[in-house]
Amino acid sequence: MPVKSQPRPSSSKDELKRANVASTAIDWAKSLLSGFVLFLLIRMFVVQTFVVTSGSMEGTLLIGDLLVLNKVAYGATLPKTQRRLPGYTEPKHGDVVVFRAQHEPLDVIKRVVGLPGDTLEMRNQQLIRNGVPQIELYVKHSDPNGTTDSTEPRMSAWQHSALVPDPSRPQEYKPSRDTWGPIVVPHDSVFVLGDNREESLDSRFWGFLDRRRIRGKAEFLYYSYDRTRLAAFAWITDVRWSRIGERIQ
């Protein structure tokens, strides 16, 4: 007697398969979303990347250097506010920092040379802090014999407001690129300079930097290539391998 074959439960298997696929897709979506949110939080509050696009820090940083910015050090800024999270340190002399520029809406990198209360001056390219000439091994002079007696009007105006009185020259203060001061850095501000002194638009020209504008401290290079080359795929063919992983000092 022939035996009837039982119908295959194909519909239930298909439903189970679809349910597994949907569950897997949801799990992947959750993982991707969690990873993206974590990435945003890390970028917003912990670290950020920065690309050097000018030669104002040559001697220390080159055009095409890609660096990691430590936002935890000084405390990250809360979005859409001027409030900051607590940091574990404050800016120090010699720190290389990235900040939102005061003269145009972009991020800039310079070196901190003056802190609140410091008396600063420059005499023929020699930086003097609190009466002590500074030894700055990181400084590069690309145009040491250039014009030094030309005065930037904005520079003169802001420096007069912080000028240390000198009765011997009450009307003769004419700051130039290489000779200015003495001035006192005000509360909650810093004074920054580029290491490539003759090619840097810095605090000598646009004034003291509000501490709240600092994004973070530049820590190390994670990649570097010769961005000045016009060759295609220079970021692959002109890598500066020896600079990768270098700490910024």
One Martini backbone bead per residue (centre of mass of N, CA, C, O) as a GRO file, in nm:
protein
  249
    1MET     BB    1   0.095   0.037   0.025
    2PRO     BB    2   0.090   0.348  -0.022
    3VAL     BB    3   0.273   0.626   0.098
    4LYS     BB    4   0.219   0.924   0.225
    5SER     BB    5   0.341   1.224   0.194
    6GLN     BB    6   0.455   1.477   0.379
    7PRO     BB    7   0.431   1.793   0.419
    8ARG     BB    8   0.637   2.054   0.398
    9PRO     BB    9   0.749   2.307   0.627
   10SER     BB   10   0.826   2.571   0.451
   11SER     BB   11   0.689   2.816   0.579
   12SER     BB   12   0.826   2.800   0.861
   13LYS     BB   13   1.119   2.815   0.756
   14ASP     BB   14   1.098   3.085   0.614
   15GLU     BB   15   1.018   3.249   0.861
   16LEU     BB   16   1.269   3.184   1.028
   17LYS     BB   17   1.472   3.301   0.825
   18ARG     BB   18   1.359   3.589   0.821
   19ALA     BB   19   1.394   3.637   1.124
   20ASN     BB   20   1.703   3.605   1.127
   21VAL     BB   21   1.769   3.827   0.926
   22ALA     BB   22   1.633   4.058   1.082
   23SER     BB   23   1.796   4.024   1.343
   24THR     BB   24   2.074   4.069   1.213
   25ALA     BB   25   2.017   4.351   1.097
   26ILE     BB   26   1.955   4.485   1.368
   27ASP     BB   27   2.226   4.426   1.503
   28TRP     BB   28   2.396   4.580   1.295
   29ALA     BB   29   2.257   4.854   1.328
   30LYS     BB   30   2.325   4.885   1.628
   31SER     BB   31   2.632   4.869   1.598
   32LEU     BB   32   2.668   5.105   1.401
   33LEU     BB   33   2.529   5.320   1.575
   34SER     BB   34   2.710   5.288   1.823
   35GLY     BB   35   2.976   5.347   1.674
   36PHE     BB   36   2.898   5.632   1.575
   37VAL     BB   37   2.841   5.758   1.850
   38LEU     BB   38   3.120   5.698   1.968
   39PHE     BB   39   3.277   5.859   1.759
   40LEU     BB   40   3.148   6.134   1.822
   41LEU     BB   41   3.229   6.145   2.122
   42ILE     BB   42   3.531   6.123   2.080
   43ARG     BB   43   3.558   6.370   1.888
   44MET     BB   44   3.423   6.578   2.092
   45PHE     BB   45   3.592   6.483   2.386
   46VAL     BB   46   3.888   6.354   2.309
   47VAL     BB   47   3.951   6.332   1.986
   48GLN     BB   48   4.135   6.476   1.703
   49THR     BB   49   4.193   6.579   1.382
   50PHE     BB   50   4.479   6.728   1.194
   51VAL     BB   51   4.578   6.948   0.923
   52VAL     BB   52   4.858   7.070   0.775
   53THR     BB   53   4.846   7.381   0.553
   54SER     BB   54   5.097   7.534   0.671
   55GLY     BB   55   5.426   7.705   0.743
   56SER     BB   56   5.414   7.830   1.051
   57MET     BB   57   5.552   7.539   1.188
   58GLU     BB   58   5.817   7.524   1.079
   59GLY     BB   59   6.043   7.286   1.246
   60THR     BB   60   5.792   7.093   1.342
   61LEU     BB   61   5.578   7.137   1.106
   62LEU     BB   62   5.433   7.007   0.811
   63ILE     BB   63   5.304   6.996   0.519
   64GLY     BB   64   5.095   6.705   0.571
   65ASP     BB   65   5.044   6.678   0.856
   66LEU     BB   66   4.898   6.434   1.080
   67LEU     BB   67   4.710   6.483   1.379
   68VAL     BB   68   4.660   6.448   1.727
   69LEU     BB   69   4.399   6.567   1.938
   70ASN     BB   70   4.379   6.666   2.276
   71LYS     BB   71   4.068   6.730   2.455
   72VAL     BB   72   4.111   6.648   2.762
   73ALA     BB   73   4.333   6.821   2.887
   74TYR     BB   74   4.148   7.109   2.890
   75GLY     BB   75   3.872   7.052   2.795
   76ALA     BB   76   3.586   7.015   2.649
   77THR     BB   77   3.351   7.156   2.451
   78LEU     BB   78   3.034   7.230   2.457
   79PRO     BB   79   2.793   7.226   2.252
   80LYS     BB   80   2.673   7.550   2.193
   81THR     BB   81   2.897   7.649   2.398
   82GLN     BB   82   3.131   7.787   2.661
   83ARG     BB   83   3.154   7.525   2.798
   84ARG     BB   84   3.357   7.306   3.005
   85LEU     BB   85   3.527   7.045   3.071
   86PRO     BB   86   3.725   6.895   3.270
   87GLY     BB   87   4.063   6.897   3.308
   88TYR     BB   88   4.413   6.787   3.376
   89THR     BB   89   4.505   7.069   3.252
   90GLU     BB   90   4.707   7.336   3.144
   91PRO     BB   91   4.846   7.553   2.971
   92LYS     BB   92   5.182   7.563   2.849
   93HIS     BB   93   5.485   7.621   2.790
   94GLY     BB   94   5.515   7.491   2.453
   95ASP     BB   95   5.250   7.432   2.364
   96VAL     BB   96   5.064   7.271   2.110
   97VAL     BB   97   4.783   7.432   1.954
   98VAL     BB   98   4.436   7.421   1.884
   99PHE     BB   99   4.231   7.682   1.726
  100ARG     BB  100   3.999   7.929   1.700
  101ALA     BB  101   4.007   8.186   1.521
  102GLN     BB  102   3.970   8.546   1.531
  103HIS     BB  103   4.008   8.638   1.210
  104GLU     BB  104   3.893   8.343   1.126
  105PRO     BB  105   3.689   8.050   1.035
  106LEU     BB  106   3.943   7.862   1.172
  107ASP     BB  107   4.180   7.630   1.231
  108VAL     BB  108   4.475   7.658   1.442
  109ILE     BB  109   4.842   7.636   1.476
  110LYS     BB  110   5.036   7.680   1.782
  111ARG     BB  111   5.247   7.835   2.029
  112VAL     BB  112   5.293   7.865   2.365
  113VAL     BB  113   5.451   8.168   2.533
  114GLY     BB  114   5.196   8.285   2.705
  115LEU     BB  115   5.069   8.361   3.024
  116PRO     BB  116   4.905   8.464   3.274
  117GLY     BB  117   5.116   8.745   3.377
  118ASP     BB  118   5.304   8.769   3.159
  119THR     BB  119   5.605   8.920   3.040
  120LEU     BB  120   5.643   9.046   2.709
  121GLU     BB  121   5.911   9.039   2.459
  122MET     BB  122   6.084   9.177   2.161
  123ARG     BB  123   6.433   9.157   2.036
  124ASN     BB  124   6.535   9.092   1.747
  125GLN     BB  125   6.372   8.795   1.774
  126GLN     BB  126   6.385   8.795   2.089
  127LEU     BB  127   6.245   8.626   2.340
  128ILE     BB  128   6.091   8.771   2.639
  129ARG     BB  129   6.036   8.633   2.975
  130ASN     BB  130   6.038   8.785   3.258
  131GLY     BB  131   6.344   8.889   3.163
  132VAL     BB  132   6.396   8.616   2.993
  133PRO     BB  133   6.568   8.475   2.764
  134GLN     BB  134   6.479   8.256   2.507
  135ILE     BB  135   6.523   7.914   2.426
  136GLU     BB  136   6.441   7.827   2.074
  137LEU     BB  137   6.492   7.542   1.898
  138TYR     BB  138   6.216   7.543   1.711
  139VAL     BB  139   6.299   7.783   1.556
  140LYS     BB  140   6.232   7.952   1.243
  141HIS     BB  141   6.422   8.148   0.992
  142SER     BB  142   6.319   8.249   0.668
  143ASP     BB  143   6.348   8.594   0.726
  144PRO     BB  144   6.583   8.752   0.903
  145ASN     BB  145   6.632   9.012   0.681
  146GLY     BB  146   6.381   9.142   0.691
  147THR     BB  147   6.138   9.347   0.750
  148THR     BB  148   6.112   9.524   1.088
  149ASP     BB  149   5.969   9.836   1.070
  150SER     BB  150   5.692   9.741   1.022
  151THR     BB  151   5.352   9.832   1.102
  152GLU     BB  152   5.077   9.692   1.247
  153PRO     BB  153   4.794   9.844   1.338
  154ARG     BB  154   4.662   9.624   1.519
  155MET     BB  155   4.909   9.577   1.690
  156SER     BB  156   4.932   9.855   1.818
  157ALA     BB  157   4.652   9.871   1.951
  158TRP     BB  158   4.661   9.614   2.140
  159GLN     BB  159   4.937   9.672   2.284
  160HIS     BB  160   4.863   9.932   2.433
  161SER     BB  161   4.659   9.790   2.638
  162ALA     BB  162   4.929   9.600   2.756
  163LEU     BB  163   5.132   9.804   2.827
  164VAL     BB  164   5.422   9.874   2.980
  165PRO     BB  165   5.521  10.128   3.140
  166ASP     BB  166   5.749  10.390   2.988
  167PRO     BB  167   5.880  10.695   3.060
  168SER     BB  168   6.114  10.701   2.831
  169ARG     BB  169   5.859  10.619   2.598
  170PRO     BB  170   5.556  10.745   2.563
  171GLN     BB  171   5.564  10.813   2.216
  172GLU     BB  172   5.760  10.554   2.085
  173TYR     BB  173   5.563  10.320   2.022
  174LYS     BB  174   5.670  10.078   1.755
  175PRO     BB  175   5.567   9.799   1.657
  176SER     BB  176   5.699   9.496   1.533
  177ARG     BB  177   5.763   9.186   1.437
  178ASP     BB  178   6.066   9.187   1.616
  179THR     BB  179   5.964   9.451   1.795
  180TRP     BB  180   5.825   9.442   2.131
  181GLY     BB  181   5.721   9.587   2.403
  182PRO     BB  182   5.609   9.536   2.695
  183ILE     BB  183   5.371   9.282   2.800
  184VAL     BB  184   5.056   9.169   2.945
  185VAL     BB  185   4.894   8.888   3.016
  186PRO     BB  186   4.582   8.822   3.054
  187HIS     BB  187   4.322   8.692   3.179
  188ASP     BB  188   4.230   8.408   3.008
  189SER     BB  189   4.503   8.410   2.837
  190VAL     BB  190   4.713   8.383   2.544
  191PHE     BB  191   5.034   8.348   2.376
  192VAL     BB  192   5.101   8.309   2.024
  193LEU     BB  193   5.334   8.125   1.807
  194GLY     BB  194   5.518   8.063   1.539
  195ASP     BB  195   5.800   7.888   1.448
  196ASN     BB  196   5.771   8.050   1.175
  197ARG     BB  197   5.809   8.372   1.227
  198GLU     BB  198   5.794   8.501   0.918
  199GLU     BB  199   5.514   8.292   0.857
  200SER     BB  200   5.321   8.423   1.095
  201LEU     BB  201   4.986   8.452   1.206
  202ASP     BB  202   4.958   8.603   1.523
  203SER     BB  203   4.965   8.766   1.827
  204ARG     BB  204   5.119   9.009   1.697
  205PHE     BB  205   4.842   9.085   1.518
  206TRP     BB  206   4.556   8.974   1.686
  207GLY     BB  207   4.636   8.886   1.972
  208PHE     BB  208   4.498   8.751   2.221
  209LEU     BB  209   4.405   8.431   2.341
  210ASP     BB  210   4.131   8.280   2.413
  211ARG     BB  211   4.106   8.002   2.604
  212ARG     BB  212   3.821   7.900   2.479
  213ARG     BB  213   3.946   7.843   2.178
  214ILE     BB  214   4.070   7.589   2.262
  215ARG     BB  215   4.068   7.254   2.155
  216GLY     BB  216   4.381   7.148   2.192
  217LYS     BB  217   4.642   6.913   2.208
  218ALA     BB  218   4.923   6.834   2.044
  219GLU     BB  219   5.076   6.509   2.020
  220PHE     BB  220   5.074   6.336   1.731
  221LEU     BB  221   5.173   6.158   1.450
  222TYR     BB  222   4.987   5.948   1.204
  223TYR     BB  223   5.071   6.122   0.946
  224SER     BB  224   5.272   6.178   0.631
  225TYR     BB  225   5.294   6.414   0.354
  226ASP     BB  226   5.363   6.569   0.046
  227ARG     BB  227   5.148   6.832  -0.024
  228THR     BB  228   5.321   7.003  -0.239
  229ARG     BB  229   5.275   6.796  -0.430
  230LEU     BB  230   5.126   6.734  -0.767
  231ALA     BB  231   5.094   6.450  -0.745
  232ALA     BB  232   4.936   6.176  -0.777
  233PHE     BB  233   4.890   6.026  -0.484
  234ALA     BB  234   5.078   6.154  -0.255
  235TRP     BB  235   4.958   5.999   0.002
  236ILE     BB  236   5.127   5.738  -0.114
  237THR     BB  237   5.410   5.828  -0.265
  238ASP     BB  238   5.480   6.075  -0.022
  239VAL     BB  239   5.574   5.941   0.240
  240ARG     BB  240   5.668   6.015   0.585
  241TRP     BB  241   5.772   5.768   0.773
  242SER     BB  242   5.956   5.905   1.002
  243ARG     BB  243   5.697   6.078   1.127
  244ILE     BB  244   5.545   5.850   1.224
  245GLY     BB  245   5.468   5.884   1.572
  246GLU     BB  246   5.550   6.163   1.638
  247ARG     BB  247   5.611   6.378   1.877
  248ILE     BB  248   5.501   6.689   2.002
  249GLN     BB  249   5.747   6.969   2.100
   0.00000   0.00000   0.00000
